[in-house]
Amino acid sequence: MLQTLRVGIIGDYNPESRYHVATDAALGHAAAALSISLTPSWIPTPSMERGPVETRLKSFDALWCSPGSPYKSMDGALQAIQFAREKGWPFVGT
Amino acid sequence: MGKTQTVRFRPGSLIHSAYGRGEATEQFACNYGFNPRFRGKIEGGQLKVTGVGPDGELRAVEITGHPFYVATLFLPQTSSTRENPHPLIVAYLKAALAFRTSAERKL
């Protein structure tokens, strides 16, 4: 059985955005190379405005801050980034 | 439209070891300039510049002593293919796998 990773993508998913589509695809490429099953979840930025943000984020094994600012909620995005930094969650921001 | 540029990585950095080499050609979005989301990270004071452009322009940062914390102004996801997954993203997922089962995952 494959190991499964849960990746939370901080961002307001837009299917018209080639960067968003590329983010999901690239995660799939890397997961396949590592023979793991990966479930990406896009986390709407407004959902992280009202704390505690860790309740929303702690179930993910890694967080990704997506391209495509301005976000609907810059404050929500920054709270998630701060969580990753302060709590030591694997994080990439591109 | 976006542009392509060579990015050089600081030896000994996480991003350098993820790529396994000192530089790479990467793609940038049309409006890749200063992004406010970097503000909080820079103000945190823990960030190290670990990727620069041809004239020393900031292109990537990371935090030392963190399981994996990397931010880039370029878009690795846009050059990834199934045949050649992007090495930074592979390194990120490896860190996530290790974190998933580690004692550091306290929440």
N, CA and C atoms of all chains as a GROMACS GRO file, in nm:
protein
  603
    1MET      N    1   0.086  -0.121   0.000
    1MET     CA    2   0.000   0.000   0.000
    1MET      C    3   0.088   0.124   0.000
    2LEU      N    4   0.051   0.223  -0.078
    2LEU     CA    5   0.129   0.346  -0.087
    2LEU      C    6   0.113   0.427   0.040
    3GLN      N    7   0.221   0.496   0.076
    3GLN     CA    8   0.208   0.597   0.181
    3GLN      C    9   0.127   0.711   0.124
    4THR      N   10   0.051   0.777   0.212
    4THR     CA   11  -0.030   0.890   0.168
    4THR      C   12   0.014   1.018   0.237
    5LEU      N   13   0.024   1.123   0.159
    5LEU     CA   14   0.056   1.253   0.216
    5LEU      C   15  -0.060   1.348   0.195
    6ARG      N   16  -0.088   1.431   0.295
    6ARG     CA   17  -0.188   1.535   0.278
    6ARG      C   18  -0.116   1.669   0.267
    7VAL      N   19  -0.133   1.734   0.156
    7VAL     CA   20  -0.070   1.865   0.134
    7VAL      C   21  -0.178   1.971   0.128
    8GLY      N   22  -0.165   2.073   0.209
    8GLY     CA   23  -0.260   2.185   0.210
    8GLY      C   24  -0.203   2.301   0.131
    9ILE      N   25  -0.275   2.345   0.029
    9ILE     CA   26  -0.229   2.457  -0.054
    9ILE      C   27  -0.305   2.582  -0.012
   10ILE      N   28  -0.232   2.677   0.042
   10ILE     CA   29  -0.291   2.803   0.088
   10ILE      C   30  -0.318   2.889  -0.035
   11GLY      N   31  -0.446   2.907  -0.065
   11GLY     CA   32  -0.474   2.986  -0.185
   11GLY      C   33  -0.618   2.968  -0.226
   12ASP      N   34  -0.664   3.059  -0.310
   12ASP     CA   35  -0.802   3.058  -0.357
   12ASP      C   36  -0.803   3.001  -0.498
   13TYR      N   37  -0.827   2.871  -0.505
   13TYR     CA   38  -0.810   2.798  -0.631
   13TYR      C   39  -0.891   2.858  -0.745
   14ASN      N   40  -0.821   2.876  -0.856
   14ASN     CA   41  -0.884   2.928  -0.976
   14ASN      C   42  -0.847   2.835  -1.091
   15PRO      N   43  -0.944   2.758  -1.142
   15PRO     CA   44  -0.913   2.661  -1.248
   15PRO      C   45  -0.863   2.727  -1.376
   16GLU      N   46  -0.884   2.860  -1.389
   16GLU     CA   47  -0.834   2.932  -1.506
   16GLU      C   48  -0.687   2.970  -1.492
   17SER      N   49  -0.634   2.954  -1.372
   17SER     CA   50  -0.495   2.994  -1.348
   17SER      C   51  -0.401   2.881  -1.386
   18ARG      N   52  -0.314   2.907  -1.483
   18ARG     CA   53  -0.222   2.800  -1.522
   18ARG      C   54  -0.125   2.768  -1.409
   19TYR      N   55  -0.102   2.866  -1.320
   19TYR     CA   56  -0.009   2.842  -1.209
   19TYR      C   57  -0.073   2.748  -1.107
   20HIS      N   58  -0.204   2.763  -1.084
   20HIS     CA   59  -0.274   2.674  -0.992
   20HIS      C   60  -0.281   2.533  -1.047
   21VAL      N   61  -0.314   2.524  -1.173
   21VAL     CA   62  -0.321   2.392  -1.238
   21VAL      C   63  -0.183   2.326  -1.236
   22ALA      N   64  -0.079   2.407  -1.262
   22ALA     CA   65   0.058   2.353  -1.262
   22ALA      C   66   0.100   2.308  -1.123
   23THR      N   67   0.051   2.375  -1.020
   23THR     CA   68   0.087   2.337  -0.883
   23THR      C   69   0.035   2.197  -0.852
   24ASP      N   70  -0.092   2.173  -0.882
   24ASP     CA   71  -0.149   2.040  -0.859
   24ASP      C   72  -0.074   1.934  -0.941
   25ALA      N   73  -0.048   1.966  -1.066
   25ALA     CA   74   0.020   1.870  -1.155
   25ALA      C   75   0.160   1.837  -1.105
   26ALA      N   76   0.234   1.941  -1.066
   26ALA     CA   77   0.373   1.921  -1.021
   26ALA      C   78   0.378   1.837  -0.894
   27LEU      N   79   0.283   1.857  -0.805
   27LEU     CA   80   0.276   1.773  -0.685
   27LEU      C   81   0.254   1.628  -0.724
   28GLY      N   82   0.169   1.607  -0.824
   28GLY     CA   83   0.144   1.472  -0.873
   28GLY      C   84   0.268   1.408  -0.934
   29HIS      N   85   0.346   1.486  -1.009
   29HIS     CA   86   0.469   1.434  -1.069
   29HIS      C   87   0.567   1.388  -0.962
   30ALA      N   88   0.585   1.474  -0.863
   30ALA     CA   89   0.682   1.443  -0.757
   30ALA      C   90   0.634   1.325  -0.673
   31ALA      N   91   0.505   1.320  -0.646
   31ALA     CA   92   0.451   1.209  -0.567
   31ALA      C   93   0.470   1.076  -0.642
   32ALA      N   94   0.446   1.077  -0.771
   32ALA     CA   95   0.463   0.955  -0.850
   32ALA      C   96   0.608   0.910  -0.846
   33ALA      N   97   0.700   1.005  -0.854
   33ALA     CA   98   0.842   0.972  -0.851
   33ALA      C   99   0.883   0.908  -0.719
   34LEU      N  100   0.813   0.946  -0.612
   34LEU     CA  101   0.844   0.891  -0.479
   34LEU      C  102   0.754   0.772  -0.445
   35SER      N  103   0.668   0.733  -0.538
   35SER     CA  104   0.573   0.624  -0.518
   35SER      C  105   0.487   0.646  -0.395
   36ILE      N  106   0.437   0.764  -0.382
   36ILE     CA  107   0.343   0.793  -0.274
   36ILE      C  108   0.212   0.845  -0.332
   37SER      N  109   0.107   0.831  -0.253
   37SER     CA  110  -0.023   0.882  -0.288
   37SER      C  111  -0.038   1.019  -0.224
   38LEU      N  112  -0.075   1.118  -0.300
   38LEU     CA  113  -0.081   1.254  -0.248
   38LEU      C  114  -0.219   1.313  -0.270
   39THR      N  115  -0.274   1.372  -0.165
   39THR     CA  116  -0.403   1.440  -0.175
   39THR      C  117  -0.381   1.589  -0.152
   40PRO      N  118  -0.382   1.672  -0.260
   40PRO     CA  119  -0.370   1.816  -0.237
   40PRO      C  120  -0.507   1.875  -0.204
   41SER      N  121  -0.511   1.963  -0.105
   41SER     CA  122  -0.634   2.033  -0.071
   41SER      C  123  -0.608   2.182  -0.076
   42TRP      N  124  -0.690   2.253  -0.148
   42TRP     CA  125  -0.676   2.399  -0.152
   42TRP      C  126  -0.753   2.458  -0.034
   43ILE      N  127  -0.685   2.542   0.041
   43ILE     CA  128  -0.743   2.600   0.161
   43ILE      C  129  -0.776   2.746   0.133
   44PRO      N  130  -0.904   2.781   0.125
   44PRO     CA  131  -0.938   2.920   0.094
   44PRO      C  132  -0.883   3.014   0.199
   45THR      N  133  -0.824   3.123   0.154
   45THR     CA  134  -0.759   3.214   0.250
   45THR      C  135  -0.856   3.276   0.351
   46PRO      N  136  -0.982   3.306   0.313
   46PRO     CA  137  -1.071   3.362   0.415
   46PRO      C  138  -1.097   3.265   0.531
   47SER      N  139  -1.081   3.135   0.507
   47SER     CA  140  -1.112   3.038   0.611
   47SER      C  141  -1.010   3.041   0.725
   48MET      N  142  -0.899   3.112   0.703
   48MET     CA  143  -0.796   3.117   0.806
   48MET      C  144  -0.791   3.251   0.878
   49GLU      N  145  -0.889   3.334   0.852
   49GLU     CA  146  -0.893   3.464   0.919
   49GLU      C  147  -0.931   3.449   1.065
   50ARG      N  148  -1.022   3.356   1.090
   50ARG     CA  149  -1.072   3.340   1.227
   50ARG      C  150  -0.998   3.222   1.289
   51GLY      N  151  -0.925   3.247   1.395
   51GLY     CA  152  -0.840   3.145   1.456
   51GLY      C  153  -0.919   3.046   1.537
   52PRO      N  154  -0.854   2.946   1.600
   52PRO     CA  155  -0.711   2.924   1.582
   52PRO      C  156  -0.680   2.850   1.452
   53VAL      N  157  -0.586   2.904   1.377
   53VAL     CA  158  -0.556   2.850   1.245
   53VAL      C  159  -0.501   2.708   1.253
   54GLU      N  160  -0.441   2.671   1.365
   54GLU     CA  161  -0.384   2.537   1.373
   54GLU      C  162  -0.491   2.429   1.363
   55THR      N  163  -0.612   2.459   1.406
   55THR     CA  164  -0.720   2.362   1.394
   55THR      C  165  -0.745   2.327   1.248
   56ARG      N  166  -0.732   2.428   1.164
   56ARG     CA  167  -0.758   2.414   1.022
   56ARG      C  168  -0.642   2.343   0.952
   57LEU      N  169  -0.521   2.361   1.004
   57LEU     CA  170  -0.402   2.322   0.929
   57LEU      C  171  -0.328   2.198   0.981
   58LYS      N  172  -0.349   2.161   1.105
   58LYS     CA  173  -0.263   2.059   1.166
   58LYS      C  174  -0.277   1.922   1.104
   59SER      N  175  -0.388   1.898   1.033
   59SER     CA  176  -0.404   1.765   0.972
   59SER      C  177  -0.323   1.749   0.844
   60PHE      N  178  -0.264   1.856   0.795
   60PHE     CA  179  -0.181   1.845   0.675
   60PHE      C  180  -0.038   1.810   0.713
   61ASP      N  181   0.028   1.735   0.625
   61ASP     CA  182   0.167   1.697   0.649
   61ASP      C  183   0.262   1.803   0.596
   62ALA      N  184   0.213   1.888   0.509
   62ALA     CA  185   0.295   1.995   0.452
   62ALA      C  186   0.202   2.103   0.398
   63LEU      N  187   0.252   2.224   0.391
   63LEU     CA  188   0.174   2.337   0.342
   63LEU      C  189   0.247   2.403   0.226
   64TRP      N  190   0.169   2.456   0.131
   64TRP     CA  191   0.224   2.522   0.014
   64TRP      C  192   0.150   2.653  -0.002
   65CYS      N  193   0.221   2.764  -0.011
   65CYS     CA  194   0.155   2.890  -0.037
   65CYS      C  195   0.160   2.916  -0.186
   66SER      N  196   0.044   2.919  -0.247
   66SER     CA  197   0.037   2.921  -0.393
   66SER      C  198   0.065   3.059  -0.450
   67PRO      N  199   0.101   3.063  -0.578
   67PRO     CA  200   0.107   3.192  -0.647
   67PRO      C  201  -0.036   3.242  -0.668
   68GLY      N  202  -0.050   3.368  -0.700
   68GLY     CA  203  -0.183   3.418  -0.732
   68GLY      C  204  -0.235   3.520  -0.633
   69SER      N  205  -0.144   3.597  -0.573
   69SER     CA  206  -0.194   3.707  -0.493
   69SER      C  207  -0.238   3.817  -0.588
   70PRO      N  208  -0.331   3.906  -0.556
   70PRO     CA  209  -0.381   3.918  -0.419
   70PRO      C  210  -0.475   3.805  -0.383
   71TYR      N  211  -0.464   3.760  -0.260
   71TYR     CA  212  -0.554   3.659  -0.210
   71TYR      C  213  -0.683   3.726  -0.166
   72LYS      N  214  -0.788   3.647  -0.154
   72LYS     CA  215  -0.914   3.702  -0.102
   72LYS      C  216  -0.892   3.754   0.039
   73SER      N  217  -0.811   3.682   0.116
   73SER     CA  218  -0.776   3.731   0.249
   73SER      C  219  -0.626   3.724   0.270
   74MET      N  220  -0.558   3.837   0.259
   74MET     CA  221  -0.414   3.840   0.283
   74MET      C  222  -0.386   3.802   0.427
   75ASP      N  223  -0.472   3.845   0.518
   75ASP     CA  224  -0.451   3.814   0.659
   75ASP      C  225  -0.458   3.664   0.682
   76GLY      N  226  -0.554   3.599   0.618
   76GLY     CA  227  -0.567   3.453   0.631
   76GLY      C  228  -0.442   3.384   0.579
   77ALA      N  229  -0.391   3.428   0.464
   77ALA     CA  230  -0.271   3.369   0.406
   77ALA      C  231  -0.152   3.387   0.500
   78LEU      N  232  -0.137   3.507   0.553
   78LEU     CA  233  -0.022   3.534   0.642
   78LEU      C  234  -0.031   3.453   0.770
   79GLN      N  235  -0.152   3.430   0.820
   79GLN     CA  236  -0.167   3.349   0.942
   79GLN      C  237  -0.122   3.206   0.916
   80ALA      N  238  -0.155   3.155   0.800
   80ALA     CA  239  -0.115   3.018   0.766
   80ALA      C  240   0.037   3.008   0.751
   81ILE      N  241   0.095   3.108   0.687
   81ILE     CA  242   0.241   3.109   0.669
   81ILE      C  243   0.311   3.117   0.804
   82GLN      N  244   0.257   3.198   0.892
   82GLN     CA  245   0.314   3.212   1.026
   82GLN      C  246   0.305   3.079   1.102
   83PHE      N  247   0.194   3.009   1.088
   83PHE     CA  248   0.178   2.877   1.151
   83PHE      C  249   0.289   2.783   1.104
   84ALA      N  250   0.311   2.779   0.974
   84ALA     CA  251   0.413   2.689   0.920
   84ALA      C  252   0.551   2.724   0.972
   85ARG      N  253   0.578   2.853   0.980
   85ARG     CA  254   0.710   2.898   1.026
   85ARG      C  255   0.729   2.867   1.174
   86GLU      N  256   0.630   2.901   1.256
   86GLU     CA  257   0.646   2.891   1.401
   86GLU      C  258   0.632   2.748   1.453
   87LYS      N  259   0.548   2.670   1.390
   87LYS     CA  260   0.524   2.533   1.438
   87LYS      C  261   0.610   2.430   1.366
   88GLY      N  262   0.689   2.473   1.268
   88GLY     CA  263   0.781   2.380   1.202
   88GLY      C  264   0.715   2.287   1.103
   89TRP      N  265   0.609   2.330   1.037
   89TRP     CA  266   0.545   2.248   0.934
   89TRP      C  267   0.623   2.264   0.804
   90PRO      N  268   0.651   2.155   0.731
   90PRO     CA  269   0.718   2.170   0.601
   90PRO      C  270   0.639   2.265   0.511
   91PHE      N  271   0.711   2.358   0.450
   91PHE     CA  272   0.645   2.467   0.380
   91PHE      C  273   0.723   2.506   0.256
   92VAL      N  274   0.649   2.536   0.150
   92VAL     CA  275   0.711   2.597   0.033
   92VAL      C  276   0.621   2.710  -0.012
   93GLY      N  277   0.682   2.821  -0.050
   93GLY     CA  278   0.606   2.934  -0.100
   93GLY      C  279   0.659   2.970  -0.237
   94THR      N  280   0.576   2.957  -0.340
   94THR     CA  281   0.625   2.989  -0.474
   94THR      C  282   0.524   3.077  -0.544
   95MET      N  283   0.447   3.865  -2.081
   95MET     CA  284   0.453   3.726  -2.035
   95MET      C  285   0.567   3.710  -1.938
   96GLY      N  286   0.578   3.591  -1.882
   96GLY     CA  287   0.682   3.565  -1.783
   96GLY      C  288   0.819   3.553  -1.846
   97LYS      N  289   0.919   3.533  -1.762
   97LYS     CA  290   1.054   3.523  -1.816
   97LYS      C  291   1.127   3.405  -1.752
   98THR      N  292   1.242   3.376  -1.810
   98THR     CA  293   1.328   3.268  -1.762
   98THR      C  294   1.459   3.330  -1.718
   99GLN      N  295   1.514   3.280  -1.608
   99GLN     CA  296   1.639   3.337  -1.557
   99GLN      C  297   1.717   3.230  -1.484
  100THR      N  298   1.848   3.245  -1.483
  100THR     CA  299   1.932   3.153  -1.407
  100THR      C  300   1.935   3.196  -1.261
  101VAL      N  301   1.915   3.099  -1.172
  101VAL     CA  302   1.919   3.124  -1.029
  101VAL      C  303   2.036   3.043  -0.971
  102ARG      N  304   2.119   3.109  -0.890
  102ARG     CA  305   2.231   3.042  -0.827
  102ARG      C  306   2.200   3.018  -0.680
  103PHE      N  307   2.236   2.900  -0.631
  103PHE     CA  308   2.201   2.862  -0.495
  103PHE      C  309   2.323   2.866  -0.404
  104ARG      N  310   2.301   2.906  -0.279
  104ARG     CA  311   2.410   2.914  -0.183
  104ARG      C  312   2.455   2.774  -0.145
  105PRO      N  313   2.585   2.745  -0.155
  105PRO     CA  314   2.634   2.613  -0.113
  105PRO      C  315   2.599   2.587   0.033
  106GLY      N  316   2.560   2.463   0.061
  106GLY     CA  317   2.524   2.428   0.198
  106GLY      C  318   2.380   2.455   0.232
  107SER      N  319   2.308   2.520   0.142
  107SER     CA  320   2.167   2.550   0.172
  107SER      C  321   2.080   2.430   0.137
  108LEU      N  322   1.959   2.433   0.192
  108LEU     CA  323   1.861   2.328   0.166
  108LEU      C  324   1.826   2.324   0.018
  109ILE      N  325   1.809   2.441  -0.043
  109ILE     CA  326   1.770   2.445  -0.183
  109ILE      C  327   1.883   2.393  -0.271
  110HIS      N  328   2.006   2.420  -0.233
  110HIS     CA  329   2.121   2.368  -0.308
  110HIS      C  330   2.121   2.215  -0.302
  111SER      N  331   2.096   2.160  -0.185
  111SER     CA  332   2.099   2.014  -0.174
  111SER      C  333   1.976   1.951  -0.241
  112ALA      N  334   1.864   2.024  -0.245
  112ALA     CA  335   1.746   1.971  -0.314
  112ALA      C  336   1.773   1.953  -0.463
  113TYR      N  337   1.839   2.053  -0.522
  113TYR     CA  338   1.870   2.046  -0.664
  113TYR      C  339   1.990   1.955  -0.692
  114GLY      N  340   2.081   1.947  -0.595
  114GLY     CA  341   2.202   1.870  -0.618
  114GLY      C  342   2.300   1.940  -0.710
  115ARG      N  343   2.279   2.069  -0.727
  115ARG     CA  344   2.371   2.148  -0.810
  115ARG      C  345   2.357   2.295  -0.773
  116GLY      N  346   2.449   2.375  -0.826
  116GLY     CA  347   2.458   2.514  -0.781
  116GLY      C  348   2.371   2.614  -0.852
  117GLU      N  349   2.310   2.575  -0.964
  117GLU     CA  350   2.226   2.673  -1.032
  117GLU      C  351   2.124   2.600  -1.119
  118ALA      N  352   2.021   2.674  -1.154
  118ALA     CA  353   1.917   2.619  -1.241
  118ALA      C  354   1.852   2.734  -1.317
  119THR      N  355   1.791   2.699  -1.428
  119THR     CA  356   1.715   2.798  -1.504
  119THR      C  357   1.570   2.783  -1.464
  120GLU      N  358   1.509   2.891  -1.419
  120GLU     CA  359   1.374   2.882  -1.367
  120GLU      C  360   1.282   2.985  -1.433
  121GLN      N  361   1.153   2.959  -1.423
  121GLN     CA  362   1.053   3.045  -1.485
  121GLN      C  363   0.989   3.136  -1.381
  122PHE      N  364   0.959   3.258  -1.424
  122PHE     CA  365   0.899   3.357  -1.337
  122PHE      C  366   0.767   3.402  -1.396
  123ALA      N  367   0.673   3.438  -1.307
  123ALA     CA  368   0.546   3.492  -1.354
  123ALA      C  369   0.567   3.633  -1.406
  124CYS      N  370   0.469   3.683  -1.480
  124CYS     CA  371   0.478   3.817  -1.538
  124CYS      C  372   0.498   3.924  -1.431
  125ASN      N  373   0.430   3.904  -1.317
  125ASN     CA  374   0.430   4.007  -1.214
  125ASN      C  375   0.499   3.956  -1.089
  126TYR      N  376   0.618   3.899  -1.103
  126TYR     CA  377   0.679   3.827  -0.993
  126TYR      C  378   0.744   3.916  -0.890
  127GLY      N  379   0.742   4.046  -0.911
  127GLY     CA  380   0.814   4.135  -0.820
  127GLY      C  381   0.779   4.119  -0.674
  128PHE      N  382   0.819   4.214  -0.594
  128PHE     CA  383   0.800   4.202  -0.449
  128PHE      C  384   0.656   4.165  -0.415
  129ASN      N  385   0.642   4.063  -0.336
  129ASN     CA  386   0.509   4.014  -0.298
  129ASN      C  387   0.490   4.034  -0.149
  130PRO      N  388   0.382   4.098  -0.112
  130PRO     CA  389   0.362   4.128   0.030
  130PRO      C  390   0.368   4.006   0.121
  131ARG      N  391   0.342   3.888   0.067
  131ARG     CA  392   0.345   3.771   0.154
  131ARG      C  393   0.485   3.743   0.206
  132PHE      N  394   0.587   3.802   0.144
  132PHE     CA  395   0.722   3.786   0.196
  132PHE      C  396   0.746   3.873   0.319
  133ARG      N  397   0.664   3.974   0.334
  133ARG     CA  398   0.690   4.073   0.436
  133ARG      C  399   0.705   4.011   0.574
  134GLY      N  400   0.608   3.929   0.614
  134GLY     CA  401   0.611   3.870   0.747
  134GLY      C  402   0.733   3.782   0.767
  135LYS      N  403   0.770   3.708   0.662
  135LYS     CA  404   0.884   3.618   0.673
  135LYS      C  405   1.013   3.697   0.691
  136ILE      N  406   1.029   3.801   0.614
  136ILE     CA  407   1.151   3.882   0.622
  136ILE      C  408   1.158   3.949   0.758
  137GLU      N  409   1.045   3.996   0.804
  137GLU     CA  410   1.044   4.063   0.934
  137GLU      C  411   1.076   3.966   1.047
  138GLY      N  412   1.048   3.837   1.025
  138GLY     CA  413   1.081   3.737   1.126
  138GLY      C  414   1.229   3.730   1.154
  139GLY      N  415   1.310   3.773   1.058
  139GLY     CA  416   1.454   3.780   1.082
  139GLY      C  417   1.527   3.650   1.073
  140GLN      N  418   1.455   3.540   1.044
  140GLN     CA  419   1.524   3.412   1.040
  140GLN      C  420   1.560   3.372   0.897
  141LEU      N  421   1.514   3.454   0.803
  141LEU     CA  422   1.531   3.415   0.664
  141LEU      C  423   1.674   3.434   0.616
  142LYS      N  424   1.720   3.338   0.538
  142LYS     CA  425   1.851   3.351   0.474
  142LYS      C  426   1.827   3.352   0.324
  143VAL      N  427   1.901   3.436   0.254
  143VAL     CA  428   1.892   3.438   0.109
  143VAL      C  429   1.974   3.321   0.056
  144THR      N  430   1.908   3.230  -0.015
  144THR     CA  431   1.978   3.111  -0.062
  144THR      C  432   1.969   3.092  -0.213
  145GLY      N  433   1.903   3.186  -0.281
  145GLY     CA  434   1.899   3.183  -0.426
  145GLY      C  435   1.903   3.326  -0.478
  146VAL      N  436   1.990   3.349  -0.577
  146VAL     CA  437   2.002   3.484  -0.634
  146VAL      C  438   2.005   3.477  -0.786
  147GLY      N  439   1.966   3.589  -0.849
  147GLY     CA  440   1.971   3.600  -0.993
  147GLY      C  441   2.110   3.640  -1.039
  148PRO      N  442   2.125   3.662  -1.168
  148PRO     CA  443   2.256   3.692  -1.225
  148PRO      C  444   2.325   3.815  -1.164
  149ASP      N  445   2.247   3.911  -1.120
  149ASP     CA  446   2.305   4.032  -1.060
  149ASP      C  447   2.287   4.034  -0.908
  150GLY      N  448   2.268   3.919  -0.849
  150GLY     CA  449   2.256   3.910  -0.704
  150GLY      C  450   2.116   3.939  -0.651
  151GLU      N  451   2.019   3.951  -0.740
  151GLU     CA  452   1.881   3.980  -0.696
  151GLU      C  453   1.826   3.862  -0.615
  152LEU      N  454   1.750   3.894  -0.512
  152LEU     CA  455   1.690   3.789  -0.427
  152LEU      C  456   1.594   3.705  -0.511
  153ARG      N  457   1.615   3.573  -0.505
  153ARG     CA  458   1.528   3.484  -0.580
  153ARG      C  459   1.474   3.370  -0.495
  154ALA      N  460   1.540   3.338  -0.383
  154ALA     CA  461   1.491   3.232  -0.294
  154ALA      C  462   1.544   3.256  -0.154
  155VAL      N  463   1.462   3.217  -0.056
  155VAL     CA  464   1.501   3.228   0.085
  155VAL      C  465   1.465   3.099   0.156
  156GLU      N  466   1.527   3.077   0.271
  156GLU     CA  467   1.490   2.962   0.353
  156GLU      C  468   1.522   2.992   0.498
  157ILE      N  469   1.467   2.908   0.586
  157ILE     CA  470   1.495   2.919   0.729
  157ILE      C  471   1.577   2.798   0.770
  158THR      N  472   1.687   2.821   0.839
  158THR     CA  473   1.770   2.712   0.890
  158THR      C  474   1.709   2.662   1.021
  159GLY      N  475   1.726   2.533   1.048
  159GLY     CA  476   1.675   2.481   1.174
  159GLY      C  477   1.525   2.459   1.172
  160HIS      N  478   1.467   2.457   1.056
  160HIS     CA  479   1.325   2.430   1.037
  160HIS      C  480   1.321   2.303   0.951
  161PRO      N  481   1.223   2.214   0.970
  161PRO     CA  482   1.221   2.091   0.888
  161PRO      C  483   1.232   2.116   0.738
  162PHE      N  484   1.160   2.214   0.688
  162PHE     CA  485   1.171   2.252   0.546
  162PHE      C  486   1.092   2.379   0.528
  163TYR      N  487   1.160   2.489   0.504
  163TYR     CA  488   1.091   2.616   0.484
  163TYR      C  489   1.164   2.692   0.376
  164VAL      N  490   1.106   2.690   0.256
  164VAL     CA  491   1.170   2.752   0.139
  164VAL      C  492   1.065   2.837   0.068
  165ALA      N  493   1.106   2.956   0.027
  165ALA     CA  494   1.019   3.040  -0.054
  165ALA      C  495   1.098   3.089  -0.175
  166THR      N  496   1.032   3.089  -0.290
  166THR     CA  497   1.101   3.130  -0.413
  166THR      C  498   1.018   3.233  -0.489
  167LEU      N  499   1.086   3.318  -0.562
  167LEU     CA  500   1.016   3.411  -0.649
  167LEU      C  501   0.989   3.346  -0.785
  168PHE      N  502   1.053   3.234  -0.812
  168PHE     CA  503   1.027   3.164  -0.937
  168PHE      C  504   0.923   3.054  -0.913
  169LEU      N  505   0.880   2.991  -1.021
  169LEU     CA  506   0.770   2.894  -1.014
  169LEU      C  507   0.819   2.757  -1.058
  170PRO      N  508   0.869   2.677  -0.963
  170PRO     CA  509   0.917   2.544  -1.002
  170PRO      C  510   0.806   2.458  -1.063
  171GLN      N  511   0.683   2.482  -1.022
  171GLN     CA  512   0.574   2.397  -1.069
  171GLN      C  513   0.553   2.408  -1.219
  172THR      N  514   0.595   2.522  -1.280
  172THR     CA  515   0.569   2.542  -1.422
  172THR      C  516   0.670   2.469  -1.511
  173SER      N  517   0.778   2.418  -1.452
  173SER     CA  518   0.873   2.344  -1.535
  173SER      C  519   0.875   2.195  -1.501
  174SER      N  520   0.788   2.156  -1.411
  174SER     CA  521   0.782   2.014  -1.375
  174SER      C  522   0.713   1.933  -1.484
  175THR      N  523   0.763   1.813  -1.508
  175THR     CA  524   0.694   1.720  -1.598
  175THR      C  525   0.692   1.584  -1.530
  176ARG      N  526   0.612   1.495  -1.580
  176ARG     CA  527   0.606   1.360  -1.523
  176ARG      C  528   0.742   1.290  -1.538
  177GLU      N  529   0.808   1.316  -1.650
  177GLU     CA  530   0.938   1.254  -1.673
  177GLU      C  531   1.046   1.317  -1.587
  178ASN      N  532   1.034   1.447  -1.560
  178ASN     CA  533   1.131   1.522  -1.479
  178ASN      C  534   1.060   1.604  -1.373
  179PRO      N  535   1.017   1.537  -1.266
  179PRO     CA  536   0.954   1.613  -1.156
  179PRO      C  537   1.054   1.713  -1.101
  180HIS      N  538   1.005   1.827  -1.054
  180HIS     CA  539   1.098   1.929  -1.010
  180HIS      C  540   1.168   1.887  -0.880
  181PRO      N  541   1.301   1.898  -0.874
  181PRO     CA  542   1.374   1.849  -0.757
  181PRO      C  543   1.339   1.920  -0.627
  182LEU      N  544   1.304   2.047  -0.634
  182LEU     CA  545   1.268   2.118  -0.510
  182LEU      C  546   1.138   2.060  -0.453
  183ILE      N  547   1.046   2.025  -0.542
  183ILE     CA  548   0.918   1.971  -0.498
  183ILE      C  549   0.936   1.829  -0.445
  184VAL      N  550   1.022   1.752  -0.507
  184VAL     CA  551   1.053   1.618  -0.456
  184VAL      C  552   1.114   1.627  -0.317
  185ALA      N  553   1.206   1.720  -0.298
  185ALA     CA  554   1.270   1.737  -0.167
  185ALA      C  555   1.167   1.779  -0.062
  186TYR      N  556   1.077   1.865  -0.101
  186TYR     CA  557   0.969   1.911  -0.013
  186TYR      C  558   0.881   1.793   0.031
  187LEU      N  559   0.844   1.707  -0.062
  187LEU     CA  560   0.761   1.592  -0.026
  187LEU      C  561   0.838   1.492   0.061
  188LYS      N  562   0.966   1.477   0.037
  188LYS     CA  563   1.047   1.390   0.123
  188LYS      C  564   1.047   1.444   0.266
  189ALA      N  565   1.058   1.575   0.278
  189ALA     CA  566   1.056   1.636   0.411
  189ALA      C  567   0.919   1.616   0.476
  190ALA      N  568   0.813   1.623   0.397
  190ALA     CA  569   0.679   1.602   0.448
  190ALA      C  570   0.661   1.460   0.499
  191LEU      N  571   0.716   1.364   0.425
  191LEU     CA  572   0.709   1.224   0.466
  191LEU      C  573   0.780   1.203   0.599
  192ALA      N  574   0.898   1.261   0.612
  192ALA     CA  575   0.974   1.247   0.736
  192ALA      C  576   0.901   1.315   0.852
  193PHE      N  577   0.842   1.430   0.823
  193PHE     CA  578   0.771   1.504   0.926
  193PHE      C  579   0.648   1.428   0.975
  194ARG      N  580   0.580   1.364   0.881
  194ARG     CA  581   0.457   1.292   0.910
  194ARG      C  582   0.477   1.189   1.020
  195THR      N  583   0.593   1.126   1.021
  195THR     CA  584   0.618   1.019   1.117
  195THR      C  585   0.713   1.061   1.229
  196SER      N  586   0.746   1.189   1.235
  196SER     CA  587   0.848   1.231   1.331
  196SER      C  588   0.788   1.270   1.465
  197ALA      N  589   0.875   1.271   1.563
  197ALA     CA  590   0.836   1.315   1.697
  197ALA      C  591   0.813   1.465   1.701
  198GLU      N  592   0.857   1.536   1.596
  198GLU     CA  593   0.844   1.682   1.596
  198GLU      C  594   0.702   1.726   1.565
  199ARG      N  595   0.621   1.629   1.516
  199ARG     CA  596   0.486   1.665   1.474
  199ARG      C  597   0.398   1.667   1.599
  200LYS      N  598   0.401   1.775   1.671
  200LYS     CA  599   0.346   1.779   1.805
  200LYS      C  600   0.197   1.809   1.812
  201LEU      N  601   0.140   1.857   1.706
  201LEU     CA  602  -0.002   1.894   1.715
  201LEU      C  603  -0.093   1.780   1.672
   0.00000   0.00000   0.00000
